[in-house]
Amino acid sequence: MEMRDVSNEAATSGSALARALLRAHPGFAPSDLDAPCRRTWTMPSLPGKTMLTRVHFLALCSALIASSLLAQESKEYLHQRLTSEETRRAERVSQVSSTQSPGQEGFDVTYYKLDLKLLLSSAGVRGSVTMVARSLVNNLASITLDLMSSMTIDSVYAGGIRVPRAQQPSLVTINLDRSYSIGQLLTVVVYYHGVPGSSGFGSFTFSTTSTGSPWVWSLSEPYGSKDWWPCKDHPGDKADSLDVWITCESRFKVGSEGRLISVLDNGDGTKTHKWKHRYPIATYLVSIAVAEYTELSGWFKYSSSDSMQVLNYALPGSANSASSSMGVTLSMLQIFSDLFGLYPFIKEKYGHSQFGWGGGMEHQTMTSLGSFSESLIAHEMAHQWFGDMITMRTWPHIWLNEGFATYAVALYREKKYGSAAYLDEIINSIFPGVKGSNGSVYVRDTSSTSTVFNNALVYHKGGTVLHMLRHVLGDSVFFRAMKQYATDPRFQFATASTEDFQSVCETVSGKSLGYFFNEWIYGGSYPTYRYEWGTAQNGSNYTVRVTLSQSVGTSNPPFFQMPIDFKFMGTGLDTTIVVMNNLKSQVFVFDLPKKPTSFQLDPNNWIIKDVSGTIVNIEEAASVPEEFALQQNYPNPFNPSTVIPFDLPKASQVRLEIYNGLGQLVDVLLKDQMFAAGHHTVQFEGVSASGGSLPSGVYYCRLIASGSPIQTRKMVLVR
């Protein structure tokens, strides 16, 4: 079917507007109202009435509901204002002009329909996008959509009337047919054509398979939707529903979101594939994949009487791999449904379309994959819960997508193959990606794809955060919190922030977790622990003393507060004690019934860390020094770090300062912290309070303890 002529479209615009406002767009049926949506707009049908009557009826309904919506809309408008800055940052990524969007926060998208024809000869597209939106403000007279100028706009209709538009490098401003009040629905249709651009990971690609057959696919994350279709390209505004119609040569299959409701033979060597999706969706999750695919199908039986189709579109050369992965996929759907609640889009489908990118992309209900490997399928499937159903509200919180999916692979392996497989995934796949990294899991700079999708921080450290949180909360509470988050109606088919997830965890556990999220999500680095331990007999028991210090190489956080497992072993002894390490340098003393001969810090690797330790003289470890003393650091000279020992004859408040050769304070290692009587050590990393490396030179360590004279030692740093 060819694209309809614009003049014919204008002639029928009245009925088109009525259908859009009534949410009775093509393929919409009353049964669709059973699908989960954030907002449902239903109106009685008016057979035999004129368009004028319908508009009057709608206007009356809008007036009646406006007052009840006002309070809710005002809050939504404020939220949209907050997230609009994220949109403007995305515009700067695309090197737009200094002209800013007039305010996309003024409307909320409820529906998109993409009706596109692929033009293989020119690697272009031609067609239209229909958008239905709800006004969040009064007197809304214009809107701005995201669209790159490589796509030429032919015409724009609002409310069935052809309206002016102004196209900019990455935006199009549209004057509406009239002013809209809060709660009123507006319909805009954009007719356009062009050659899609390429940004991020490709956006929209015309390529060929190894046999030379055409192969077209999209990958719009994070900011690439506007490279090929006009939309409000921000994850915080999900449309409630979507239709994707793609016209292409008859030999191709087309994969997209939702259910394939029909394939129309146009009688000219082309077919139109009509996909219908009735769940909320972010723009970057809208996709197409087109090729001479082999179709493979299975069924996920989620109850005694209900099943959901699992659909794979694979290139002929990958058909065997796609077929053999079907059993794995079905098993995985059950495991994740048990962990996080039933697969979110259960009324439609799950599946995979093969595309030409090396990894995968969690396009909603139909993931795009480069291959059919087990771990890749697991990662992308987990996104259907974390990323698709619950989408990060703004890009800085993307660890809620990628960190969760990374960790879900380990959970899948644990449920499928046992605890050893889980630990293997954590220790040998996730931890190594974190080591050596610095910076926060929270993305402070969203101006480039490389920072938004930082593999070490967003994926691996984000996944590590969940692994550590599991130990902080305990298994049963952790899994209750994960499921509660995934099934919370505030976030299902909507968006969430780090603070939302933290709040759920705190509610379920009854614990205050601000310290944990502040240091691991918003702080940088990870701890390097150094310990000394020893024991001495004390009557029938044995007194054990562990001196623990940590360095972090950053000022945020100054140290990591964490529960840490101490494991002691000896003849007739195998015990683990959990301590709360809440100081940069801390001493722990225990009485044990048997003599320990070995000690392990965090033996089960619940914390991402570096660690070193020594056993010290038994009597020395348990003895109390006779006098206050700051000992000479070792090694000295040092590079890059050194250990500073000090002795306290009684419990004291201690301050340990570092000065350079000019007498300038460069760091405070201990800030008036209480220490028990005994021998203590602190590690100095040769960095300033701000985390910068100090130059070679002479430095002085000054120790101040309550009730004792100040002591100073000279140290030499050699780079």
Secondary structure, DSSP 8 states (H G I E B T S, - for coil): -----HHHHHHTHHHHHHHHHTT--TT--GGGGGS--S--------TT--HHHHHHHHHHHHHHHHHHHHHHHHHHHHHHHHHHHHHHHHHHHTT--S---S-GGGEEEEEEEEEEEEEGGGTEEEEEEEEEEEESSSSEEEEEEE--TTEEEEEEEETTEE--EEE-SSEEEEEEEEEE-TT-EEEEEEEEEE-----TT-EEEEEE-TTS-EEEEEE-TTTTGGGTS-B---TT--BSEEEEEEEEETT-EEE-SSEEEEEEE-SSSEEEEEEEE-S-B-GGG---EEES-EEEEEEEE-SSS-EEEEEEEE-GGGHHHHHHTHHHHHHHHHHHHHHHSS-TTTTTEEEEEE-SSSSEE--TTSEEESS--HHHHHHHHHTTTBTTTEEESSGGGTHHHHHHHHHHHHHHHHHHH-HHHHHHHIIIIIHHHHTT--S-SS-S--SSHHHHT-IIIIIIIHHHHHHHHHHHH-HHHHHHHHHHHHH-TTTTTEEE-HHHHHHHHHHHH----HHHHIIIIIS-S--EEEEEEEEEEETTEEEEEEEEEEE-SSSSSSS--EEEEEEEEETTEEEEEEEEE-SSEEEEEEEESS---EEEESTT--S--EEEEEE--HHHHHS--SS-EE---BSSSBSS-EEEEEEESS-EEEEEEEEETTS-EEEEEEEEEEE-SEEEEEEE-SB-TTS-B--SEEEEEEEEETTS--EEEEEEE--
